[in-house]
Amino acid sequence: MQPYAPAGHPAHQGGPAVMSYRPGTGLPLVSAGGRLGAVLLDGVLMVVTLWIGWFVWSLITWSGGQTPGKKLLGHVVADPHTGQPFDWGRMALREFCVKGLLGSVLNIFTLGIYFWVDSLMVLGEGGRTLHDRMAGSVVRHLGA
C-alpha cells in the first residue's frame, strides 16, 4: 500500500517532501532577523503589559494568524501549502500546545537543547523552526 501523497507529490518521487509555499510564488517569507524582531517585540510587550495585557491581545490577534509582535511588524503565520493565514484554532494549537506545552516539556527533557535547535533551525531551508514544522506553518509577510 502506497503512503498518502498530496497532489503534485507522487509517492514514487524520490527525495524529501517539499513545502508547497515557496518564496517568490506569493508573499515573501519573513527573514530570520524579522522573526527574531517579532519574538523580541512580543517579549517587550509581555513585560510592559505585565503579561496579562499581552495574553489578552494574543487571544484577539490569533484570529488573524498573528501574535501581537507579528501584528505590529506585519507578519502572519500561514499554511505552507496554501499561504492562507492560520485561524484562531490553529494559532492556539501552535502557540499554546506546540510552542508552549510541548516546547517546555522538550526543553526540560533535553536540558535546554530543544530551545537552541528550534531557534537555530530558522536559519535553515525555508526559515522554518521546529515548532513551525510540527504545527505545519510558515511565517510570511502580511499582504495588503
Backbone as numpy.savetxt, mean C-alpha at the origin, in Angstrom:
# Nx Ny Nz CAx CAy CAz Cx Cy Cz
-4.46 -30.58 -12.90 -5.30 -29.40 -12.90 -4.41 -28.16 -12.90
-4.71 -27.22 -13.79 -3.94 -25.99 -13.90 -4.34 -25.00 -12.81
-3.38 -24.26 -12.24 -3.74 -23.22 -11.26 -4.46 -22.08 -11.95
-5.19 -21.31 -11.16 -5.91 -20.17 -11.70 -4.94 -19.19 -12.31
-5.23 -18.73 -13.50 -4.40 -17.73 -14.18 -5.32 -16.65 -14.72
-5.20 -15.41 -14.22 -6.05 -14.33 -14.73 -5.86 -14.12 -16.22
-6.83 -13.54 -16.88 -6.73 -13.27 -18.31 -5.46 -12.49 -18.60
-4.77 -12.87 -19.65 -3.53 -12.21 -20.01 -2.32 -12.81 -19.33
-2.51 -13.76 -18.45 -1.41 -14.42 -17.75 -1.60 -15.93 -17.83
-1.40 -16.51 -19.01 -1.63 -17.95 -19.14 -0.77 -18.74 -18.17
-1.33 -19.85 -17.69 -0.63 -20.69 -16.73 0.64 -21.29 -17.30
0.71 -21.45 -18.63 1.88 -22.07 -19.23 3.05 -21.11 -19.40
2.83 -19.81 -19.19 3.92 -18.84 -19.31 4.89 -19.02 -18.16
6.16 -19.00 -18.46 7.16 -19.11 -17.42 7.42 -17.79 -16.74
8.13 -17.81 -15.65 8.51 -16.59 -14.96 7.52 -16.21 -13.88
7.90 -15.22 -13.08 7.03 -14.80 -11.98 5.81 -14.05 -12.48
4.79 -14.04 -11.65 3.57 -13.29 -11.98 3.91 -11.81 -12.07
3.35 -11.13 -13.04 3.65 -9.73 -13.27 2.46 -8.88 -12.88
2.72 -7.79 -12.21 1.68 -6.87 -11.81 1.09 -6.23 -13.07
-0.24 -6.12 -13.15 -0.89 -5.57 -14.32 -0.74 -4.05 -14.41
-0.82 -3.35 -13.29 -0.75 -1.89 -13.30 0.71 -1.49 -13.35
1.13 -0.92 -14.47 2.54 -0.56 -14.64 2.70 0.95 -14.76
3.83 1.48 -14.27 4.09 2.90 -14.47 4.06 3.23 -15.96
3.51 4.36 -16.31 3.46 4.78 -17.70 2.18 4.36 -18.40
1.40 3.45 -17.82 0.16 3.02 -18.46 -1.04 3.75 -17.88
-0.85 4.52 -16.88 -1.93 5.26 -16.24 -1.30 6.32 -15.38
-1.86 6.57 -14.24 -1.28 7.54 -13.33 -0.02 6.93 -12.72
1.04 7.73 -12.56 2.32 7.17 -12.09 2.26 6.70 -10.64
3.08 5.69 -10.36 3.23 5.21 -8.99 4.05 6.23 -8.20
3.84 6.27 -6.91 4.55 7.20 -6.04 5.96 6.65 -5.79
6.94 7.53 -5.81 8.32 7.13 -5.58 8.54 6.73 -4.13
9.67 6.09 -3.88 10.02 5.71 -2.51 10.10 6.94 -1.61
10.65 8.02 -2.11 10.73 9.26 -1.34 9.36 9.84 -1.02
8.46 9.78 -1.99 7.09 10.25 -1.77 6.37 9.42 -0.73
6.61 8.11 -0.76 5.98 7.24 0.23 6.55 7.50 1.61
7.85 7.73 1.70 8.47 8.06 2.98 7.88 9.38 3.51
7.69 10.34 2.62 7.09 11.61 3.02 5.69 11.44 3.61
4.90 10.56 2.99 3.53 10.32 3.49 3.57 9.66 4.87
4.49 8.72 5.06 4.61 8.04 6.36 5.04 9.04 7.43
6.02 9.88 7.10 6.48 10.89 8.06 5.38 11.90 8.38
4.64 12.31 7.35 3.54 13.25 7.57 2.46 12.63 8.44
2.14 11.36 8.21 1.18 10.67 9.07 1.70 10.64 10.51
3.00 10.40 10.70 3.58 10.38 12.05 3.46 11.72 12.74
3.75 12.80 12.01 3.63 14.14 12.58 2.18 14.43 12.95
1.26 14.06 12.05 -0.17 14.28 12.33 -0.63 13.48 13.54
-0.10 12.28 13.71 -0.45 11.48 14.89 -0.03 12.20 16.16
1.18 12.74 16.16 1.69 13.43 17.37 0.89 14.70 17.62
0.69 15.51 16.58 0.02 16.80 16.73 -1.44 16.63 17.19
-2.11 15.59 16.68 -3.52 15.39 17.03 -3.70 14.40 18.18
-2.60 14.08 18.85 -2.62 13.13 19.97 -3.21 11.78 19.56
-2.94 11.36 18.34 -3.33 10.10 17.73 -4.83 10.01 17.49
-5.64 10.57 18.35 -7.10 10.44 18.23 -7.61 11.16 16.98
-7.17 12.38 16.77 -7.60 13.14 15.60 -7.16 12.47 14.30
-5.92 11.96 14.30 -5.43 11.26 13.12 -6.27 10.01 12.85
-6.61 9.27 13.90 -7.39 8.04 13.75 -8.77 8.34 13.18
-9.44 9.35 13.73 -10.78 9.72 13.23 -10.68 10.17 11.77
-9.65 10.99 11.45 -9.45 11.45 10.09 -9.17 10.25 9.17
-8.42 9.28 9.66 -8.14 8.08 8.87 -9.41 7.33 8.52
-10.29 7.18 9.51 -11.55 6.47 9.25 -12.35 7.13 8.14
-12.20 8.44 8.01 -12.90 9.18 6.96 -12.17 9.04 5.62
-10.84 9.21 5.62 -10.09 9.19 4.37 -9.94 7.79 3.77
-10.11 6.75 4.58 -10.00 5.38 4.05 -11.02 5.13 2.95
-12.16 5.82 2.98 -13.19 5.60 1.95 -12.69 5.99 0.56
-11.67 6.83 0.49 -11.09 7.22 -0.80 -9.76 6.53 -1.08
-9.41 5.52 -0.28 -8.15 4.80 -0.48 -6.94 5.58 -0.02
-7.11 6.40 1.03 -6.02 7.25 1.49 -5.91 7.23 3.00
-4.73 7.62 3.48 -4.52 7.97 4.88 -4.47 9.49 4.90
-4.50 10.13 6.07 -4.41 11.59 6.08 -3.15 12.12 5.37
-2.01 11.50 5.60 -0.78 11.93 4.94 -0.86 11.77 3.43
-1.39 10.66 2.97 -1.54 10.43 1.53 -2.51 11.43 0.92
-3.57 11.75 1.65 -4.56 12.72 1.15 -3.90 14.08 0.94
-3.12 14.52 1.92 -2.46 15.82 1.81 -1.43 15.86 0.69
-0.80 14.72 0.39 0.22 14.67 -0.65 -0.32 14.24 -2.02
-1.60 13.89 -2.09 -2.18 13.51 -3.37 -1.85 12.09 -3.81
-1.70 11.19 -2.85 -1.44 9.77 -3.14 -2.69 8.97 -2.85
-2.81 7.83 -3.49 -3.95 6.95 -3.24 -3.48 5.49 -3.33
-4.04 4.65 -2.46 -3.78 3.22 -2.48 -4.76 2.62 -3.48
-4.21 1.86 -4.43 -5.05 1.36 -5.52 -4.83 -0.13 -5.77
-5.77 -0.71 -6.48 -5.66 -2.10 -6.91 -4.62 -2.17 -8.02
-3.66 -3.09 -7.95 -2.61 -3.15 -8.97 -3.11 -3.62 -10.34
-4.25 -4.25 -10.40 -4.75 -4.76 -11.68 -5.60 -3.75 -12.41
-6.31 -2.90 -11.68 -7.22 -1.95 -12.31 -6.80 -0.50 -12.13
-5.99 -0.22 -11.12 -5.62 1.16 -10.82 -6.69 1.90 -10.04
-7.81 1.24 -9.72 -8.90 1.86 -8.98 -8.55 1.99 -7.50
-8.89 3.12 -6.88 -8.60 3.30 -5.45 -9.31 2.25 -4.60
-8.68 1.89 -3.48 -9.29 0.97 -2.53 -10.52 1.62 -1.92
-11.50 0.81 -1.59 -12.66 1.31 -0.86 -12.36 1.22 0.65
-13.31 1.62 1.47 -13.08 1.67 2.91 -12.72 0.30 3.48
-13.39 -0.73 3.05 -13.15 -2.07 3.58 -11.75 -2.58 3.26
-11.30 -2.39 2.02 -9.96 -2.85 1.65 -8.89 -2.02 2.36
-9.15 -0.73 2.55 -8.19 0.11 3.28 -8.11 -0.31 4.74
-9.25 -0.61 5.35 -9.25 -1.05 6.74 -8.48 -2.36 6.86
-8.70 -3.26 5.93 -7.97 -4.53 5.93 -6.47 -4.29 5.79
-6.08 -3.41 4.85 -4.66 -3.13 4.62 -4.02 -2.44 5.82
-4.64 -1.39 6.31 -4.04 -0.58 7.37 -4.13 -1.25 8.73
-5.29 -1.77 9.08 -5.48 -2.31 10.42 -4.99 -3.75 10.54
-5.43 -4.59 9.62 -5.09 -6.01 9.74 -3.68 -6.33 9.25
-3.34 -5.90 8.03 -2.05 -6.27 7.45 -0.91 -5.45 8.07
-0.99 -4.12 7.98 0.09 -3.29 8.51 0.11 -3.29 10.03
-1.06 -3.19 10.64 -1.14 -3.08 12.09 -0.94 -4.40 12.82
-1.93 -5.26 12.75 -1.88 -6.50 13.52 -0.82 -7.47 13.02
-0.90 -7.84 11.74 0.06 -8.80 11.21 1.48 -8.25 11.25
1.65 -6.97 10.91 2.97 -6.35 10.96 3.56 -6.36 12.35
2.75 -6.09 13.35 3.21 -6.11 14.75 3.63 -7.50 15.18
2.81 -8.49 14.84 3.14 -9.88 15.21 4.43 -10.31 14.53
4.56 -10.01 13.23 5.78 -10.39 12.51 7.01 -9.66 13.06
6.84 -8.41 13.46 7.95 -7.67 14.07 8.40 -8.31 15.37
7.45 -8.75 16.18 7.79 -9.38 17.46 8.55 -10.69 17.22
8.01 -11.51 16.31 8.64 -12.82 16.07 9.98 -12.72 15.36
10.19 -11.67 14.56 11.46 -11.54 13.84 12.40 -10.53 14.51
12.02 -10.08 15.71 12.84 -9.11 16.46 13.13 -7.84 15.65
12.10 -7.37 14.93 12.20 -6.11 14.19 12.69 -6.23 12.77
13.10 -7.41 12.35 13.61 -7.57 10.99 12.51 -7.33 9.96
11.29 -7.75 10.27 10.17 -7.55 9.33 10.03 -6.07 8.96
10.14 -5.18 9.93 10.00 -3.74 9.67 10.99 -3.30 8.60
12.24 -3.70 8.74 13.27 -3.27 7.80 13.08 -3.88 6.42
12.73 -5.14 6.37 12.49 -5.79 5.07 11.29 -5.14 4.39
10.20 -4.94 5.13 9.01 -4.29 4.58 9.34 -2.90 4.06
10.05 -2.13 4.83 10.39 -0.75 4.45 11.31 -0.70 3.24
12.33 -1.55 3.21 13.32 -1.49 2.13 12.81 -2.08 0.82
11.76 -2.88 0.87 11.21 -3.44 -0.38 10.62 -2.35 -1.27
10.33 -1.18 -0.72 9.80 -0.09 -1.52 10.83 0.35 -2.57
12.08 0.02 -2.36 13.14 0.37 -3.31 13.23 -0.62 -4.46
12.50 -1.74 -4.38 12.56 -2.77 -5.40 11.60 -2.53 -6.55
11.38 -3.58 -7.34 10.53 -3.51 -8.52 9.11 -3.09 -8.17
8.63 -2.08 -8.86 7.27 -1.61 -8.66 7.06 -0.78 -7.40
8.09 -0.60 -6.59 7.97 0.21 -5.38 6.96 -0.32 -4.39
6.82 -1.63 -4.34 5.81 -2.24 -3.46 6.48 -2.84 -2.22
5.93 -2.50 -1.06 6.41 -3.06 0.20 5.79 -4.43 0.41
6.23 -5.11 1.46 5.62 -6.40 1.79 4.13 -6.24 2.09
3.79 -5.19 2.85 2.37 -5.02 3.17 1.55 -4.69 1.93
2.15 -4.03 0.93 1.46 -3.81 -0.35 1.19 -5.14 -1.04
2.19 -5.99 -1.04 2.05 -7.30 -1.70 1.02 -8.16 -0.99
1.03 -8.14 0.34 0.05 -8.93 1.10 -1.37 -8.40 0.91
-1.51 -7.09 0.82 -2.84 -6.49 0.68 -3.27 -6.36 -0.78
-2.36 -6.65 -1.71 -2.70 -6.52 -3.12 -2.90 -5.08 -3.51
-1.91 -4.22 -3.21 -2.07 -2.79 -3.47 -0.82 -2.17 -4.09
-1.02 -1.03 -4.71 0.05 -0.14 -5.14 -0.33 1.25 -4.62
0.66 2.13 -4.55 0.38 3.52 -4.17 0.71 4.38 -5.39
-0.31 5.04 -5.91 -0.13 5.86 -7.10 -0.57 7.29 -6.81
-0.25 8.17 -7.75 -0.69 9.56 -7.62 -2.18 9.63 -7.91
-2.84 10.52 -7.21 -4.29 10.72 -7.38 -4.53 11.49 -8.67
-5.45 11.01 -9.46 -5.79 11.69 -10.72 -6.65 12.91 -10.47
-6.77 13.72 -11.47 -7.56 14.95 -11.36 -9.04 14.67 -11.34
